[in-house]
Amino acid sequence: MNNTLLIIDDDEAIHILTKSLLGKRYDLKHARNGQDAIDILSSEHIDLILSDIHMPNLTGLELLESLRADKDKKHIPVLIMTSLPTVEKEKKAYDLGASDFIPKSLFNKNPDKIIEQINMKLVTNIVFDQLDDSLEESKNKLVMSLMDTALLGLFNETVQTLCAELRALLFADFVGMWVLGKASSQLITFKGTAVENENDIRDIFSEPGFEKLKKTGQPFFSNHVYNQEHTFFSSIAKEKNLPAEIVIPLYSVNEQGFLVNEYQIPETATMFGAIVIKRSGLISSTEFELTSKLVIQAGTILYRLYRS
């Protein structure tokens, strides 16, 4: 089942362009003004909105403000299309919860970049109803920073952004990411002060926790790794007093493959990487569920960048 996008613009040429460029990948709904959009939103399931900022009567910013006040629709991601953004309007749009801006010139110059932005936003739009405001804000900051870096097309830099933002999200003492080979792993980056010698964490294949990760292929966590058989870097954990740990696999599937498979990792996808998070504070079930879902779905972006 394709994702459904709502295109809002009073310029008919944009509707023609979007049908041509996006119609085969997504189900499209079209609105010529803000009220038409509201009527569609009231009767249809919409996964993402592409909206012009300059429209008569109800502008794109006014529509965005109204959406954010609606508890049932406030989580729908919105990408703003515009030819003439201003710093003031960009700031207001971001403050109101816009995911990003798309220059309309990209429809002709680089349509693949638009598809990248749409897919990235779809896979990182993770909704948790019970998140407190602070965790929700940190989650949104992580997603925005990740997308900004990923749009540059740089794998290592995007991994560094993800690990840094995960550390901030969880107040973690250590976050590391490895790419998995056939016989060994490659450390891409780590953030935090818990590790002093990079050689101590360069390869995770010999770690007891990797056996569990390889066997289950699923994320797991513990709040007392000292007595756990399957953990990572146990000596560092004991020395630095880090009893809590989250381990999350990354899979060999890109955003499009994930979306086509209805937001599920395909059974044929293998692990291509892993992220290990350690901290002194206890980890709640909500933190684990949010983090594992964020990382697994953001991992589809990493895999595309890694392959390219």
N, C-alpha and C positions, 0 to 999 in steps of 0.2 A: 504494500500500500504506500503510495506516494504521500509526502508531506503536503499540506495545503497552505499556500501563500496567498495573502491578500495584498493586491496591488492598488494603491490609492494615488491617483494623479488626475488633474483636470486636463492634461495634455494627452490627446489620443495617440500620439506617436509613441509615448512610453508604453502604452498598453500593447501596441503592435510589436514593439521591440521585445518586451518581456514574454509575449506569447511565442515569439520566434526563438528566443534564447533559453527560456526556462520551461516552456510548455511540456517538453518531453521528460523532464526530470521531476517536476512538481505539478500538483493540481493547483490551478490558478483561479482565484476569484478577483473580479475587477470592480472597483468603485471609482466614480469620477469626482466625488466630493466627500467631505467628512461625514455627512449624514447618511449617505449611501453606505459608507464603511460601517457605521454604527448599526445599520439595519442588517448588514451581512453578519457582523460579529454577534448579533443577537440571535441568529438562526443557524449559523454554521460553526463547525469546529475549525479554528484557524491556528496553525502552528507558528507562523511568523508573518510580520507585516513589513511591507516595503511601502513607505509613504513619502510623498512630496512634502516639502516644508511650506511652499507658497501655494495656497489654495484659497478661493473665495469663501466667504461666510465662516466656515470652521477651518482654521489653518492646521498644518501638521503638528505644530507645537501645542495648540489648544486640544487637538484630538489626543495627543500623547498625555497631556495633563489629565484629561478626563479618563483615559484608560487606567492610569496609575491610581485613580480614586476608586476604581471598580474592583472589588475583591475577587471577582471571578475571572477578570481579564487582565489584571495588572501584571501577570507573569508572562504574557505573550511578548516575545522579543520584537523590537521595532528597529529596523534599519531605515535611516532617513536618506532619501534621495534628494539631491539638490545640485543646481548649477552654480549658485552663488552663495556659499555658506559664509557667514561672518563669525568672528570670534565670539561675539555676544550670543548669537543664536546657537552656535555649537555648544557653548557652555550651558545655556538654558536647556537644550535638548538632552545633554548628558545628565544634568541635574534632575531632569524629569524621568530619567531611566532609559533614554535611547541607547541602543547597543553600539551603534557606530554610524558614520556617515558614508554614503556611497556617491561619489561624483557621477553625475549622469553621463559624463564623457566616457566612462568605463564601458558602457554598453556597446560602444563602437570600438574603443581602443583595446580593451582587455576584458572581454566578457567572462573569461575563466576566473578572473580575480573576484568577480561578483559571486560566482558559484562557490568559490572558496569561502568568502565571507558568510554566505547564507548557511553553508554546511557547518562551518565552525560554530556559528551561533546556535544552530539547531542541536548539535551534540553537546554543547556546554550549557544549554538552558535546563538546569536541574532545579526542580521545585521541591522544597521541603516546607510543609505548612507550619511546623513547630519550631523553626529556627528563631532564636532571639535576634534582635535588631543588629547587634554587634557581629554575630556570625554571618548573618545575611549580607551585611555590608562588606565584610571581608571576603566572602564568597564572590560577590559581584566584582570586587576589585581584582581578585585573582583572574576571573574570566576576562575582564577587560584588558589587563596587562598581558595575559597569554595571547589574546587575539592580536593585540598591537604588535607583539614580537613575531608571532607566527606569520603575519601578513608580509613580513620581510623575507620569508622563505628560508630561514636559517635554523637548522636543527639544534645545534649546540646552544645557541643563544635562547631558543625557546625552552629547552630543557632547564637552563639556568633560571629563566623567569619562573617556570612552574615550581621548581624546587624552592626558590626564594619566597614565592607567594604561599606555598604550602607551609613553610616554616612560620611565616607571619600569621597565617590562618589558625594554626594549631599551637602557637607558642612552642614550637618543637626545638629540641636541642640539637637534632641532627636530621637532615633529609638528604638522601643520596639516590642517584639513578644510574642503573647499569643497562647496557645492551648485551643480550645473550648470544653467544656463538655456539658452535657445536661442542667445543670442549672447554671453553673458558668464557669469562665475561669481561666486558670493558667498562670501567668506571667513566661516566661522562662528566659528572660533576657532583659535588656535595656542598651543602650549606650547614653552617653551625660550628660551634667551638668544641664539640665533644671529641672530635678526632684531631689529633696533632700530627700524625704521620699517615700520609695518603697510602703508603704501601700496606698499612694494616687493613685496608678495606678495598684494595684494588680489584680483587676477584672474589665473587660470592659463591662460586661453584662448590667450594669445600666447606661452606657454612652449613651446619645442621638444618637451619631454617630453609635452605634452598631445596633440600630433599622433600620437605613438606610442600613447598611451593610447586615444585616440579610434579609431584604426585597428584595434588588436588587441582592445580591450575586456578585456584581461587584466592581472593584476598583473605587475610586473617589478622587478628590482633590479640594482644595479651596485655594485661596490667601487672603481670609479675613474671617476667622472663627468667628470673634467677633460677627458678626450679623447673623451667620448661626445657624439654629435650630439643625441640625444634625452634631455634632462635638464631639471630644474626649477631655476631660480634659480642658474645656474652661477656668476655673479659672487659671490653670497653664499657658495657652496660653496668657491670658491677663496680668498676673503678670510678665511673662518673655518676653513679647513682641514677641510672635511667631504667626503671623497671617496666615502662610502657613502650609498646612497639606496635606499629602497623606495617604490614607487608602487602604490596599490591602488584599484581602482574600487569604487564602491558602486552597487547595482542597484535598480531600481524593483520590488521584490517584498517582501512582508511575510513574517513567520515562517510563517504558515499556507500561503501559496503555495509557499514553499521546502520545507516538510515534505511537502506533497502531491506535489511534483515530485521526491520521493525524494532530498532534500538536494542538489538541483542547481538552479542558476539557470535559470529558463525561457528558452528561446531568444528569446521575445518581449520579455523584460525589457530596458529601456534603462538607461543609466547615469544616476543622479541625483546622484551625488557622487563625490568622490575624496579620498583621504588620502595625503599625502606625508610621508615620514619621512627625516631626514638625521642622520648621526652621523659622528664622526671614526674610530671603531673599525670594523674589518671586520665584514661581515655573513655569517654562515654560512648554508648552504642550509637547515638545520633552523630557524634563526630566521626566515628568509624564508617557509618553508612554514607554520610555525606562525602567524606574524603575518598572512599573507595570508588563511589560512583563518579565523582568528579575526575579522578585520575584515570579510571578505565575509559571514560568517554573522551577526555582530553587526549588520552593516549592514541586515539585514532588520528588526531592531528599530528602528533609526533611521528607516527608510523609513516604518514604520507611524506612528511619532511625528511625523514630518515631515508626513505626509498628514493627520493629525488636528489 
